[in-house]
């Protein structure tokens, strides 16, 4: 196995170990509320704090990773994510719950940014696939632990689940980080996929922030991310409100309660979609892939609203929503690095990744809007429309703008060697 594939595997393992911080959260909301009666909206604010600290600090963390390498930064962050869940296990006030969420977000942000950034640097020729495989660790990493965590919450309480899973996940990150490193100069050769036009230059974060194409990508990231984050954080409450959470569902010979089944299959599909769409974008282009995925996401969210009262369709359609949403975490980092180069890939994508934090601000509003209207309809309508608009923007706005941006960014005076023509004979 070559060095770059080993580095990719190390990054994926680290991503798997932090997946539960986001994707396992919905399992804890109900038990925490039952014990302390703080209310869903107040408890879900911890999720928003986690996402904000996980995303909005990544540009600073990415700068440190680009400068000092991933080993020290990721190892230290493994300690932080362990501390965060240990704090959650003991939190008897909203302040402590929020503090644990903030610490966990800082740690997860470093691990996420460092792992994806490393993949982008090691695989210029398969950037979509490499970013997708790494992001898949985060999207599907919690799939195998959904049932164990749910069972531990049921048998020993949510406090024990926070404590033991937190310690185990953090320890593995610390150990694996010792083997991670960035490629040395000249160790990888840039040769982009045939369907993808990549820049030949490296642009600093300050230069990136002055380009309109960056802000178009940012807006699209927010639009698509908001619907998916709403589903991640609110899937448990949605299943409860539609009275399907505990109804057994049988698919392909497997029978589980609808919510548990949905959480398990959603994690798998959310992970599978990332390398799939990343690989597809390497062959048919980033924006073409975005158009198809975002359109399916919008239709899936609307269909979930229509049929959420059917336990089987709730499982299937929630899986479709997660499948069409998770690809943003492979397509956007690959597109960002295609445009702005790989030297500052971790920092530049870190700035774009803050869009996830911006999108997370809409998650608590979902509860407010639901309480105000008495149903989930308005939330689903907004999420579906945002995805469909983003799909159209991918083709009509981002694609031509990206091509122009690469051409303009690379249009610099290049010194030429003067050649004196030979005299005619």
C-alpha positions as CSV (number, residue, x, y, z in Angstrom):
1,X,0.0,0.0,0.0
2,X,1.4,3.4,-1.0
3,X,2.0,6.2,1.5
4,X,-0.9,8.3,0.3
5,X,-3.4,5.5,0.7
6,X,-2.2,4.9,4.2
7,X,-2.5,8.6,5.0
8,X,-6.1,8.5,3.6
9,X,-7.0,5.6,5.8
10,X,-5.6,7.3,8.9
11,X,-7.7,10.3,8.2
12,X,-10.8,8.2,7.7
13,X,-10.3,6.5,11.1
14,X,-10.1,9.8,12.8
15,X,-13.2,11.0,11.1
16,X,-15.1,7.8,12.2
17,X,-14.1,8.6,15.8
18,X,-15.7,12.0,15.8
19,X,-18.9,11.1,13.9
20,X,-21.0,10.5,17.0
21,X,-20.4,14.0,18.2
22,X,-22.8,15.2,15.4
23,X,-24.7,12.2,14.2
24,X,-25.3,10.5,17.5
25,X,-26.6,13.7,19.2
26,X,-30.2,13.1,18.3
27,X,-30.2,10.0,20.5
28,X,-29.4,12.1,23.6
29,X,-31.9,14.9,23.2
30,X,-35.0,13.0,24.5
31,X,-33.2,11.4,27.6
32,X,-31.7,14.7,28.6
33,X,-35.0,16.5,28.4
34,X,-36.7,13.7,30.3
35,X,-34.2,14.1,33.2
36,X,-33.9,17.9,33.4
37,X,-37.0,19.2,31.5
38,X,-35.0,22.0,29.8
39,X,-37.0,21.8,26.6
40,X,-36.0,20.7,23.1
41,X,-35.1,24.2,21.9
42,X,-32.7,24.8,24.8
43,X,-31.0,21.4,24.5
44,X,-30.7,21.8,20.7
45,X,-28.8,25.0,21.2
46,X,-25.9,22.8,22.4
47,X,-26.0,21.2,18.9
48,X,-25.8,24.6,17.3
49,X,-22.9,25.6,19.5
50,X,-21.1,22.4,18.6
51,X,-21.5,23.0,14.9
52,X,-20.5,26.7,15.2
53,X,-17.3,26.0,17.1
54,X,-16.6,23.0,14.8
55,X,-16.9,25.1,11.7
56,X,-16.1,28.8,12.3
57,X,-12.7,28.2,13.9
58,X,-11.5,25.8,11.1
59,X,-9.9,28.6,9.1
60,X,-7.6,29.4,12.1
61,X,-7.1,25.7,12.8
62,X,-6.5,25.0,9.2
63,X,-3.7,27.7,9.1
64,X,-2.0,26.0,12.0
65,X,-2.4,22.6,10.3
66,X,-1.0,23.9,7.0
67,X,2.0,25.4,8.9
68,X,2.8,22.7,11.5
69,X,1.3,19.5,10.0
70,X,-1.7,17.4,11.1
71,X,0.0,15.2,13.7
72,X,0.2,17.5,16.8
73,X,-3.0,19.3,16.0
74,X,-5.2,16.2,15.5
75,X,-3.7,14.4,18.5
76,X,-4.4,17.3,20.8
77,X,-8.0,17.5,19.5
78,X,-8.5,13.8,20.3
79,X,-8.1,14.8,23.9
80,X,-10.6,17.6,23.5
81,X,-13.4,15.4,22.1
82,X,-12.9,13.0,24.9
83,X,-13.2,15.8,27.5
84,X,-16.3,17.1,25.8
85,X,-18.3,13.9,26.1
86,X,-17.1,13.3,29.7
87,X,-18.4,16.8,30.5
88,X,-21.7,15.9,28.8
89,X,-22.0,12.9,31.0
90,X,-21.8,15.1,34.1
91,X,-23.6,18.2,32.9
92,X,-26.4,19.1,35.3
93,X,-26.9,22.6,33.8
94,X,-27.4,24.1,30.4
95,X,-24.1,26.0,30.9
96,X,-22.1,22.8,31.3
97,X,-23.9,21.2,28.4
98,X,-23.1,24.2,26.2
99,X,-19.5,24.3,27.3
100,X,-19.0,20.6,26.5
101,X,-20.5,21.3,23.1
102,X,-18.1,24.1,22.5
103,X,-15.0,22.1,23.5
104,X,-16.2,19.1,21.4
105,X,-16.7,21.5,18.4
106,X,-13.2,22.8,18.6
107,X,-11.7,19.3,18.7
108,X,-13.9,18.0,16.0
109,X,-13.2,21.0,13.7
110,X,-9.4,20.4,13.9
111,X,-9.8,16.7,13.2
112,X,-12.3,17.3,10.3
113,X,-10.3,20.0,8.7
114,X,-7.0,18.3,9.1
115,X,-8.2,15.0,7.7
116,X,-10.0,16.5,4.7
117,X,-7.1,18.9,4.0
118,X,-4.6,16.0,4.1
119,X,-6.7,14.1,1.6
120,X,-7.0,17.1,-0.8
121,X,-3.2,17.5,-0.7
122,X,-2.3,13.8,-1.2
123,X,-4.8,13.2,-4.1
124,X,-4.8,16.0,-6.7
125,X,-5.7,13.4,-9.4
126,X,-8.6,11.9,-7.4
127,X,-9.6,14.9,-5.3
128,X,-13.3,14.3,-5.3
129,X,-13.0,10.6,-4.4
130,X,-10.4,11.2,-1.7
131,X,-12.4,14.0,-0.1
132,X,-15.5,11.8,-0.3
133,X,-13.9,8.8,1.3
134,X,-12.6,11.0,4.1
135,X,-15.9,12.7,4.6
136,X,-17.6,9.3,4.5
137,X,-15.9,8.4,7.7
138,X,-17.7,11.3,9.4
139,X,-21.0,10.7,7.6
140,X,-21.2,6.9,8.1
141,X,-18.8,6.5,11.1
142,X,-21.6,6.4,13.6
143,X,-23.6,3.7,11.7
144,X,-22.1,0.8,13.7
145,X,-22.6,2.6,17.0
146,X,-26.2,3.8,16.7
147,X,-27.6,0.6,18.2
148,X,-24.9,0.2,20.9
149,X,-25.3,3.8,22.0
150,X,-29.1,3.5,22.0
151,X,-28.9,0.2,24.0
152,X,-26.5,1.7,26.5
153,X,-28.7,4.8,27.0
154,X,-31.6,2.4,27.6
155,X,-29.8,0.1,30.0
156,X,-27.3,2.3,31.8
157,X,-28.5,5.9,31.1
158,X,-27.2,8.5,28.6
159,X,-24.5,9.5,31.1
160,X,-22.7,6.2,30.7
161,X,-22.9,6.4,26.9
162,X,-21.4,9.8,26.9
163,X,-18.6,8.8,29.2
164,X,-17.4,5.5,27.7
165,X,-17.8,6.3,24.1
166,X,-16.2,9.7,24.6
167,X,-13.1,8.2,26.2
168,X,-12.8,5.4,23.6
169,X,-13.2,7.7,20.6
170,X,-10.7,10.3,21.9
171,X,-8.0,7.7,22.7
172,X,-8.1,6.2,19.2
173,X,-7.7,9.6,17.6
174,X,-4.7,10.4,19.7
175,X,-3.0,7.1,18.7
176,X,-3.8,7.3,14.9
177,X,-2.7,10.9,14.7
178,X,0.9,9.9,15.5
179,X,1.1,8.4,12.0
180,X,-0.3,11.3,10.0
181,X,1.7,13.8,7.9
182,X,1.3,16.1,4.9
183,X,3.1,15.3,1.6
184,X,6.6,16.7,1.2
185,X,7.4,19.1,-1.7
186,X,7.4,17.1,-4.9
187,X,6.0,14.0,-3.3
188,X,2.8,14.1,-5.3
189,X,2.2,15.2,-8.9
190,X,-0.7,17.4,-9.9
191,X,-2.7,15.8,-12.7
192,X,-6.3,16.6,-12.4
193,X,-9.1,14.4,-13.6
194,X,-10.0,14.9,-17.3
195,X,-13.4,16.4,-16.5
196,X,-12.1,18.9,-14.0
197,X,-10.2,22.0,-14.7
198,X,-7.7,22.7,-11.8
199,X,-5.6,25.8,-11.2
200,X,-1.8,25.5,-11.5
201,X,-1.3,28.1,-8.8
202,X,-1.7,28.4,-5.0
203,X,-3.7,31.2,-3.6
204,X,-3.6,32.6,-0.1
205,X,-6.7,32.8,2.1
206,X,-6.7,36.6,1.7
207,X,-6.8,36.3,-2.1
208,X,-9.5,33.7,-1.9
209,X,-11.8,36.0,0.1
210,X,-11.7,38.6,-2.6
211,X,-13.1,36.3,-5.3
212,X,-16.9,36.3,-6.0
213,X,-16.9,32.6,-6.8
214,X,-15.9,31.8,-3.2
215,X,-19.0,33.6,-1.9
216,X,-21.3,31.9,-4.4
217,X,-20.0,28.6,-3.2
218,X,-20.5,29.8,0.4
219,X,-24.2,30.7,-0.2
220,X,-24.9,27.4,-1.9
221,X,-23.2,25.5,1.0
222,X,-25.5,27.3,3.4
223,X,-28.6,26.6,1.4
224,X,-28.0,22.9,1.0
225,X,-26.4,22.4,4.5
226,X,-29.4,23.9,6.3
227,X,-31.8,21.2,5.2
228,X,-29.5,18.4,6.0
229,X,-28.5,19.7,9.4
230,X,-32.2,20.1,10.3
231,X,-32.8,16.4,9.5
232,X,-29.7,15.4,11.5
233,X,-30.7,17.3,14.6
234,X,-34.5,16.9,14.3
235,X,-35.0,13.4,13.0
236,X,-35.8,12.0,16.4
237,X,-38.4,14.8,17.3
238,X,-39.9,14.5,13.8
239,X,-40.3,10.7,14.2
240,X,-41.9,11.3,17.6
241,X,-44.3,14.0,16.4
242,X,-45.4,11.8,13.4
243,X,-45.8,8.9,15.9
244,X,-43.6,6.5,14.0
245,X,-40.5,6.4,16.2
246,X,-41.2,3.0,17.9
247,X,-43.2,1.3,15.2
248,X,-41.3,-1.8,13.9
249,X,-40.2,-1.7,10.2
250,X,-39.0,-4.7,8.2
251,X,-36.8,-4.1,5.2
252,X,-34.6,-6.8,3.5
253,X,-35.2,-9.2,6.4
254,X,-34.1,-6.7,9.1
255,X,-36.7,-5.5,11.7
256,X,-36.0,-2.5,13.9
257,X,-38.1,0.4,15.3
258,X,-38.5,3.1,12.6
259,X,-36.3,5.7,14.2
260,X,-33.5,3.3,15.0
261,X,-33.7,1.9,11.5
262,X,-33.7,5.3,9.9
263,X,-30.7,6.5,12.0
264,X,-28.7,3.4,11.0
265,X,-29.5,3.4,7.3
266,X,-29.2,7.2,7.1
267,X,-25.6,7.0,8.5
268,X,-24.7,4.3,5.9
269,X,-26.2,6.2,3.0
270,X,-24.8,9.5,4.2
271,X,-21.4,8.0,4.1
272,X,-21.7,6.1,0.9
273,X,-22.9,9.1,-1.0
274,X,-19.7,11.1,-0.3
275,X,-17.2,9.0,-2.2
276,X,-19.8,8.1,-4.8
277,X,-20.6,11.7,-5.7
278,X,-16.9,12.6,-5.3
279,X,-15.9,9.9,-7.8
280,X,-18.7,10.9,-10.1
281,X,-17.6,14.6,-10.0
282,X,-14.1,13.5,-11.0
283,X,-15.6,12.1,-14.2
284,X,-18.5,14.4,-15.1
285,X,-17.6,17.6,-13.4
286,X,-18.3,19.2,-10.0
287,X,-21.3,21.4,-11.0
288,X,-23.1,18.7,-13.0
289,X,-22.9,16.4,-10.0
290,X,-24.1,19.2,-7.7
291,X,-27.2,19.8,-9.9
292,X,-28.3,16.2,-9.8
293,X,-27.7,15.7,-6.0
294,X,-29.2,19.0,-4.9
295,X,-32.3,18.4,-7.0
296,X,-32.8,14.9,-5.6
297,X,-32.3,16.3,-2.0
298,X,-35.1,19.0,-2.6
299,X,-37.5,16.4,-3.9
300,X,-36.6,14.0,-1.1
301,X,-37.3,16.5,1.6
302,X,-40.7,17.3,0.2
303,X,-41.6,13.7,-0.2
304,X,-40.5,13.0,3.4
305,X,-43.0,15.6,4.6
306,X,-45.8,14.0,2.6
307,X,-45.2,10.4,3.7
308,X,-43.5,10.7,7.2
309,X,-46.5,9.2,8.8
310,X,-45.8,5.9,7.1
311,X,-43.0,4.1,9.1
312,X,-41.5,2.3,6.1
313,X,-41.6,5.4,3.9
314,X,-40.2,7.4,6.8
315,X,-37.1,5.1,6.8
316,X,-36.7,5.0,3.0
317,X,-37.2,8.7,2.4
318,X,-35.0,9.8,5.3
319,X,-32.3,7.6,3.8
320,X,-32.8,9.4,0.4
321,X,-32.5,12.8,2.0
322,X,-29.2,11.8,3.8
323,X,-27.9,10.2,0.6
324,X,-28.4,13.4,-1.5
325,X,-27.2,15.7,1.3
326,X,-23.8,14.3,2.4
327,X,-22.1,14.9,-0.9
328,X,-21.6,18.6,-0.1
329,X,-18.7,17.5,2.1
330,X,-16.9,16.0,-0.9
331,X,-17.9,18.3,-3.8
332,X,-17.2,21.7,-2.1
333,X,-13.7,20.9,-0.7
334,X,-12.7,19.4,-4.1
335,X,-14.1,22.4,-6.0
336,X,-12.5,24.9,-3.6
337,X,-9.1,23.2,-4.0
338,X,-9.5,22.9,-7.8
339,X,-9.9,26.7,-8.0
340,X,-7.5,27.9,-5.4
341,X,-4.7,25.3,-5.2
342,X,-3.5,22.8,-2.6
343,X,-0.8,24.6,-0.7
344,X,-3.4,26.3,1.6
345,X,-6.1,23.8,0.9
346,X,-6.9,23.2,4.6
347,X,-7.2,26.9,5.4
348,X,-9.1,27.8,2.2
349,X,-11.6,25.0,2.6
350,X,-11.8,25.8,6.3
351,X,-13.1,29.2,5.4
352,X,-15.7,27.7,3.1
353,X,-16.6,25.1,5.7
354,X,-17.8,27.8,8.1
355,X,-20.9,27.8,5.9
356,X,-21.9,24.7,7.8
357,X,-21.9,26.8,11.0
358,X,-23.9,29.5,9.4
359,X,-26.4,26.9,8.2
360,X,-26.6,25.5,11.8
361,X,-28.1,28.8,13.0
362,X,-31.3,27.7,11.2
363,X,-31.6,24.5,13.2
364,X,-33.1,26.1,16.4
365,X,-35.4,28.2,14.1
366,X,-36.9,24.9,12.9
367,X,-38.2,24.3,16.5
368,X,-39.5,27.9,16.7
369,X,-41.2,27.7,13.3
370,X,-42.8,24.4,14.2
371,X,-44.1,25.6,17.5
372,X,-45.4,28.8,15.8
373,X,-47.2,27.0,13.0
374,X,-48.1,23.8,14.8
375,X,-46.5,21.5,12.2
376,X,-43.3,20.7,10.3
377,X,-44.7,21.9,6.9
378,X,-43.1,25.3,6.8
379,X,-39.7,23.9,7.7
380,X,-39.8,21.2,5.0
381,X,-41.0,23.7,2.4
382,X,-38.2,26.1,3.0
383,X,-35.5,23.3,3.1
384,X,-36.8,21.8,-0.2
385,X,-36.9,25.2,-2.0
386,X,-33.4,26.1,-0.9
387,X,-32.0,22.8,-2.3
388,X,-33.8,23.3,-5.7
389,X,-32.5,26.8,-6.0
390,X,-29.0,25.6,-5.2
391,X,-29.3,23.0,-7.9
392,X,-30.1,25.6,-10.5
393,X,-27.3,27.9,-9.3
394,X,-24.7,25.1,-9.7
395,X,-25.3,25.0,-13.5
396,X,-26.4,28.6,-14.2
397,X,-24.1,30.5,-11.9
398,X,-21.3,28.5,-10.3
399,X,-20.1,26.6,-13.4
400,X,-19.4,29.6,-15.7
401,X,-18.2,31.7,-12.8
402,X,-15.6,29.0,-11.7
403,X,-14.2,28.7,-15.3
404,X,-13.9,32.5,-15.5
405,X,-12.3,32.6,-12.0
406,X,-9.6,30.1,-12.9
407,X,-8.8,31.8,-16.1
408,X,-8.6,35.2,-14.4
409,X,-6.6,34.0,-11.4
410,X,-4.1,32.4,-13.7
411,X,-3.8,35.3,-16.1
412,X,-0.5,36.7,-14.7
413,X,2.5,38.0,-16.7
414,X,4.8,35.1,-17.2
415,X,8.5,35.9,-18.0
416,X,9.4,34.5,-21.3
417,X,12.9,33.6,-22.6
418,X,13.7,35.7,-25.5
419,X,14.6,33.7,-28.6
420,X,16.5,35.4,-31.4
421,X,15.2,34.1,-34.8
422,X,17.7,32.7,-37.1
423,X,18.6,34.8,-40.1
424,X,17.0,33.7,-43.4
425,X,19.3,31.8,-45.7
